[in-house]
Amino acid sequence: MNLTGAIVLFAVIWFIVFFVMLQIRPKSQAEAGHIVPGTPASAPADVRIGRKALITTLITVVLWSAIAAVILSGAVGLADIDWFGRLGPAAPGGG
């Protein structure tokens, strides 16, 4: 895995985890009892984006480290996930 691949992998994992984090314990303005004029009652009351972004980053570092370790160790290669045999035969002398 090169530097660009590592950055792309981190970004993809970060956004997936972030979208999951946005759905954890949301509280609407109706539930909070204070509806800001001009917004729907179902709008979030206190999103805490900064806190969720920090937690997302910490979770992503752990997940990215584990996935990068598996990729770099060679324990799972491209041939291992080629279930339909579409990549052709393995290159001679290489894994």
mmCIF file of the C-alpha atoms, coordinates in Angstrom:
data_MODEL
# 
_entry.id   MODEL 
# 
loop_
_atom_site.group_PDB 
_atom_site.id 
_atom_site.type_symbol 
_atom_site.label_atom_id 
_atom_site.label_alt_id 
_atom_site.label_comp_id 
_atom_site.label_asym_id 
_atom_site.label_entity_id 
_atom_site.label_seq_id 
_atom_site.pdbx_PDB_ins_code 
_atom_site.Cartn_x 
_atom_site.Cartn_y 
_atom_site.Cartn_z 
_atom_site.occupancy 
_atom_site.B_iso_or_equiv 
_atom_site.pdbx_formal_charge 
_atom_site.auth_seq_id 
_atom_site.auth_comp_id 
_atom_site.auth_asym_id 
_atom_site.auth_atom_id 
_atom_site.pdbx_PDB_model_num 
ATOM 1  C CA . MET A 1 1  ? 0.000   0.000   0.000   1.00 0.00 ? 1  MET A CA 1 
ATOM 2  C CA . ASN A 1 2  ? 1.421   3.366   -0.982  1.00 0.00 ? 2  ASN A CA 1 
ATOM 3  C CA . LEU A 1 3  ? 0.845   6.742   0.682   1.00 0.00 ? 3  LEU A CA 1 
ATOM 4  C CA . THR A 1 4  ? -2.033  7.696   -1.594  1.00 0.00 ? 4  THR A CA 1 
ATOM 5  C CA . GLY A 1 5  ? -3.788  4.385   -0.954  1.00 0.00 ? 5  GLY A CA 1 
ATOM 6  C CA . ALA A 1 6  ? -3.351  4.798   2.788   1.00 0.00 ? 6  ALA A CA 1 
ATOM 7  C CA . ILE A 1 7  ? -4.844  8.304   2.713   1.00 0.00 ? 7  ILE A CA 1 
ATOM 8  C CA . VAL A 1 8  ? -7.790  7.230   0.572   1.00 0.00 ? 8  VAL A CA 1 
ATOM 9  C CA . LEU A 1 9  ? -8.437  4.237   2.837   1.00 0.00 ? 9  LEU A CA 1 
ATOM 10 C CA . PHE A 1 10 ? -8.366  6.500   5.908   1.00 0.00 ? 10 PHE A CA 1 
ATOM 11 C CA . ALA A 1 11 ? -10.755 9.005   4.297   1.00 0.00 ? 11 ALA A CA 1 
ATOM 12 C CA . VAL A 1 12 ? -13.245 6.325   3.232   1.00 0.00 ? 12 VAL A CA 1 
ATOM 13 C CA . ILE A 1 13 ? -13.258 4.729   6.684   1.00 0.00 ? 13 ILE A CA 1 
ATOM 14 C CA . TRP A 1 14 ? -13.544 8.163   8.339   1.00 0.00 ? 14 TRP A CA 1 
ATOM 15 C CA . PHE A 1 15 ? -16.623 9.166   6.345   1.00 0.00 ? 15 PHE A CA 1 
ATOM 16 C CA . ILE A 1 16 ? -18.336 5.806   6.848   1.00 0.00 ? 16 ILE A CA 1 
ATOM 17 C CA . VAL A 1 17 ? -17.780 5.989   10.611  1.00 0.00 ? 17 VAL A CA 1 
ATOM 18 C CA . PHE A 1 18 ? -18.829 9.663   10.669  1.00 0.00 ? 18 PHE A CA 1 
ATOM 19 C CA . PHE A 1 19 ? -22.146 8.949   8.945   1.00 0.00 ? 19 PHE A CA 1 
ATOM 20 C CA . VAL A 1 20 ? -22.796 6.211   11.498  1.00 0.00 ? 20 VAL A CA 1 
ATOM 21 C CA . MET A 1 21 ? -21.841 8.536   14.365  1.00 0.00 ? 21 MET A CA 1 
ATOM 22 C CA . LEU A 1 22 ? -24.321 11.175  13.196  1.00 0.00 ? 22 LEU A CA 1 
ATOM 23 C CA . GLN A 1 23 ? -27.142 8.714   13.813  1.00 0.00 ? 23 GLN A CA 1 
ATOM 24 C CA . ILE A 1 24 ? -26.132 7.847   17.369  1.00 0.00 ? 24 ILE A CA 1 
ATOM 25 C CA . ARG A 1 25 ? -28.269 9.560   20.032  1.00 0.00 ? 25 ARG A CA 1 
ATOM 26 C CA . PRO A 1 26 ? -29.728 12.354  17.914  1.00 0.00 ? 26 PRO A CA 1 
ATOM 27 C CA . LYS A 1 27 ? -32.026 14.719  19.782  1.00 0.00 ? 27 LYS A CA 1 
ATOM 28 C CA . SER A 1 28 ? -34.579 16.759  17.855  1.00 0.00 ? 28 SER A CA 1 
ATOM 29 C CA . GLN A 1 29 ? -35.643 20.278  18.732  1.00 0.00 ? 29 GLN A CA 1 
ATOM 30 C CA . ALA A 1 30 ? -39.108 18.949  19.592  1.00 0.00 ? 30 ALA A CA 1 
ATOM 31 C CA . GLU A 1 31 ? -37.600 16.533  22.134  1.00 0.00 ? 31 GLU A CA 1 
ATOM 32 C CA . ALA A 1 32 ? -35.446 19.307  23.594  1.00 0.00 ? 32 ALA A CA 1 
ATOM 33 C CA . GLY A 1 33 ? -38.481 21.564  23.956  1.00 0.00 ? 33 GLY A CA 1 
ATOM 34 C CA . HIS A 1 34 ? -36.976 24.532  22.107  1.00 0.00 ? 34 HIS A CA 1 
ATOM 35 C CA . ILE A 1 35 ? -37.822 24.980  18.436  1.00 0.00 ? 35 ILE A CA 1 
ATOM 36 C CA . VAL A 1 36 ? -35.876 27.680  16.610  1.00 0.00 ? 36 VAL A CA 1 
ATOM 37 C CA . PRO A 1 37 ? -38.236 29.758  14.445  1.00 0.00 ? 37 PRO A CA 1 
ATOM 38 C CA . GLY A 1 38 ? -37.939 28.903  10.752  1.00 0.00 ? 38 GLY A CA 1 
ATOM 39 C CA . THR A 1 39 ? -36.720 25.337  11.322  1.00 0.00 ? 39 THR A CA 1 
ATOM 40 C CA . PRO A 1 40 ? -38.704 22.115  11.470  1.00 0.00 ? 40 PRO A CA 1 
ATOM 41 C CA . ALA A 1 41 ? -39.304 20.523  14.851  1.00 0.00 ? 41 ALA A CA 1 
ATOM 42 C CA . SER A 1 42 ? -37.418 17.444  13.689  1.00 0.00 ? 42 SER A CA 1 
ATOM 43 C CA . ALA A 1 43 ? -34.179 19.399  13.150  1.00 0.00 ? 43 ALA A CA 1 
ATOM 44 C CA . PRO A 1 44 ? -31.319 18.437  15.471  1.00 0.00 ? 44 PRO A CA 1 
ATOM 45 C CA . ALA A 1 45 ? -31.136 20.431  18.680  1.00 0.00 ? 45 ALA A CA 1 
ATOM 46 C CA . ASP A 1 46 ? -27.492 19.959  19.640  1.00 0.00 ? 46 ASP A CA 1 
ATOM 47 C CA . VAL A 1 47 ? -25.474 18.063  17.059  1.00 0.00 ? 47 VAL A CA 1 
ATOM 48 C CA . ARG A 1 48 ? -22.007 18.423  18.655  1.00 0.00 ? 48 ARG A CA 1 
ATOM 49 C CA . ILE A 1 49 ? -20.232 17.956  15.330  1.00 0.00 ? 49 ILE A CA 1 
ATOM 50 C CA . GLY A 1 50 ? -16.783 18.621  16.811  1.00 0.00 ? 50 GLY A CA 1 
ATOM 51 C CA . ARG A 1 51 ? -17.166 15.933  19.459  1.00 0.00 ? 51 ARG A CA 1 
ATOM 52 C CA . LYS A 1 52 ? -18.516 13.437  16.953  1.00 0.00 ? 52 LYS A CA 1 
ATOM 53 C CA . ALA A 1 53 ? -15.670 14.242  14.547  1.00 0.00 ? 53 ALA A CA 1 
ATOM 54 C CA . LEU A 1 54 ? -13.118 13.626  17.311  1.00 0.00 ? 54 LEU A CA 1 
ATOM 55 C CA . ILE A 1 55 ? -14.680 10.304  18.288  1.00 0.00 ? 55 ILE A CA 1 
ATOM 56 C CA . THR A 1 56 ? -14.893 9.384   14.606  1.00 0.00 ? 56 THR A CA 1 
ATOM 57 C CA . THR A 1 57 ? -11.190 10.109  14.161  1.00 0.00 ? 57 THR A CA 1 
ATOM 58 C CA . LEU A 1 58 ? -10.238 7.958   17.152  1.00 0.00 ? 58 LEU A CA 1 
ATOM 59 C CA . ILE A 1 59 ? -12.347 5.033   15.935  1.00 0.00 ? 59 ILE A CA 1 
ATOM 60 C CA . THR A 1 60 ? -10.999 5.450   12.403  1.00 0.00 ? 60 THR A CA 1 
ATOM 61 C CA . VAL A 1 61 ? -7.378  5.358   13.579  1.00 0.00 ? 61 VAL A CA 1 
ATOM 62 C CA . VAL A 1 62 ? -8.019  2.012   15.268  1.00 0.00 ? 62 VAL A CA 1 
ATOM 63 C CA . LEU A 1 63 ? -9.891  0.531   12.297  1.00 0.00 ? 63 LEU A CA 1 
ATOM 64 C CA . TRP A 1 64 ? -7.414  1.908   9.754   1.00 0.00 ? 64 TRP A CA 1 
ATOM 65 C CA . SER A 1 65 ? -4.462  0.524   11.727  1.00 0.00 ? 65 SER A CA 1 
ATOM 66 C CA . ALA A 1 66 ? -5.987  -2.948  11.780  1.00 0.00 ? 66 ALA A CA 1 
ATOM 67 C CA . ILE A 1 67 ? -6.894  -2.913  8.088   1.00 0.00 ? 67 ILE A CA 1 
ATOM 68 C CA . ALA A 1 68 ? -3.527  -1.458  7.056   1.00 0.00 ? 68 ALA A CA 1 
ATOM 69 C CA . ALA A 1 69 ? -1.716  -4.098  9.125   1.00 0.00 ? 69 ALA A CA 1 
ATOM 70 C CA . VAL A 1 70 ? -3.624  -6.878  7.362   1.00 0.00 ? 70 VAL A CA 1 
ATOM 71 C CA . ILE A 1 71 ? -2.906  -5.372  3.939   1.00 0.00 ? 71 ILE A CA 1 
ATOM 72 C CA . LEU A 1 72 ? 0.777   -4.761  4.627   1.00 0.00 ? 72 LEU A CA 1 
ATOM 73 C CA . SER A 1 73 ? 1.344   -8.169  6.210   1.00 0.00 ? 73 SER A CA 1 
ATOM 74 C CA . GLY A 1 74 ? 0.126   -9.937  3.088   1.00 0.00 ? 74 GLY A CA 1 
ATOM 75 C CA . ALA A 1 75 ? -2.193  -12.169 5.110   1.00 0.00 ? 75 ALA A CA 1 
ATOM 76 C CA . VAL A 1 76 ? -5.006  -11.326 2.699   1.00 0.00 ? 76 VAL A CA 1 
ATOM 77 C CA . GLY A 1 77 ? -4.140  -10.591 -0.900  1.00 0.00 ? 77 GLY A CA 1 
ATOM 78 C CA . LEU A 1 78 ? -6.067  -9.776  -4.027  1.00 0.00 ? 78 LEU A CA 1 
ATOM 79 C CA . ALA A 1 79 ? -6.060  -13.414 -5.110  1.00 0.00 ? 79 ALA A CA 1 
ATOM 80 C CA . ASP A 1 80 ? -7.750  -14.371 -1.825  1.00 0.00 ? 80 ASP A CA 1 
ATOM 81 C CA . ILE A 1 81 ? -10.790 -12.245 -2.579  1.00 0.00 ? 81 ILE A CA 1 
ATOM 82 C CA . ASP A 1 82 ? -11.046 -13.165 -6.283  1.00 0.00 ? 82 ASP A CA 1 
ATOM 83 C CA . TRP A 1 83 ? -13.944 -15.578 -5.752  1.00 0.00 ? 83 TRP A CA 1 
ATOM 84 C CA . PHE A 1 84 ? -14.984 -15.692 -9.398  1.00 0.00 ? 84 PHE A CA 1 
ATOM 85 C CA . GLY A 1 85 ? -11.517 -16.189 -10.910 1.00 0.00 ? 85 GLY A CA 1 
ATOM 86 C CA . ARG A 1 86 ? -11.621 -13.039 -13.009 1.00 0.00 ? 86 ARG A CA 1 
ATOM 87 C CA . LEU A 1 87 ? -8.047  -11.916 -12.363 1.00 0.00 ? 87 LEU A CA 1 
ATOM 88 C CA . GLY A 1 88 ? -6.386  -14.812 -14.132 1.00 0.00 ? 88 GLY A CA 1 
ATOM 89 C CA . PRO A 1 89 ? -3.452  -16.883 -12.935 1.00 0.00 ? 89 PRO A CA 1 
ATOM 90 C CA . ALA A 1 90 ? -1.054  -15.570 -10.310 1.00 0.00 ? 90 ALA A CA 1 
ATOM 91 C CA . ALA A 1 91 ? 2.169   -13.954 -11.458 1.00 0.00 ? 91 ALA A CA 1 
ATOM 92 C CA . PRO A 1 92 ? 5.167   -16.319 -11.354 1.00 0.00 ? 92 PRO A CA 1 
ATOM 93 C CA . GLY A 1 93 ? 7.354   -15.973 -8.282  1.00 0.00 ? 93 GLY A CA 1 
ATOM 94 C CA . GLY A 1 94 ? 5.110   -13.485 -6.507  1.00 0.00 ? 94 GLY A CA 1 
ATOM 95 C CA . GLY A 1 95 ? 2.391   -13.595 -3.931  1.00 0.00 ? 95 GLY A CA 1 
# 
